[in-house]
């Protein structure tokens, strides 16, 4: 993935479309993944979010709404859906501290599902 991505700094917290530097093939591939995908840049803005992510979380808006926005906005939108709203923030802090992607980390949702 790294060779298909470059992360230009965003000038403000205003939402933008997917950065032009994203490889069109990467966008197509992620659009068809069966899993939800969220990529955040070093400035904590959403660089890539696929439709499956929005569907899994039951978000009323699609990926285009979130591209370029601060990930804190997404956390705020999803926090009420969690059994423990602070869990997602802790997970994000841990990811930033270790700089390691986490897989198979279950999140308990208030509706009884586990992601």
JOBELQUI-V258736 format. One record per backbone hydrogen bond with DSSP energy under -1.0 kcal/mol. CO is the residue of the C=O (numbers start at 0). NH is the residue of the N-H. If there is no record, write none. Layout:
BEGIN
co->CO nh->NH
co->CO nh->NH
END
This chain:
BEGIN
co->0 nh->3
co->1 nh->4
co->3 nh->22
co->18 nh->21
co->22 nh->26
co->23 nh->27
co->24 nh->28
co->25 nh->29
co->26 nh->30
co->36 nh->49
co->38 nh->46
co->38 nh->47
co->40 nh->43
co->43 nh->70
co->44 nh->40
co->45 nh->67
co->47 nh->38
co->49 nh->53
co->50 nh->54
co->51 nh->55
co->52 nh->56
co->53 nh->58
co->61 nh->64
co->62 nh->66
co->65 nh->68
co->66 nh->15
co->68 nh->45
co->69 nh->72
co->70 nh->74
co->71 nh->75
co->72 nh->76
co->73 nh->77
co->74 nh->78
co->77 nh->80
co->78 nh->81
co->80 nh->109
co->83 nh->86
co->85 nh->89
co->86 nh->90
co->87 nh->91
co->88 nh->92
co->89 nh->93
co->90 nh->94
co->91 nh->95
co->92 nh->96
co->93 nh->97
co->94 nh->98
co->106 nh->114
co->107 nh->82
co->108 nh->111
co->112 nh->108
END
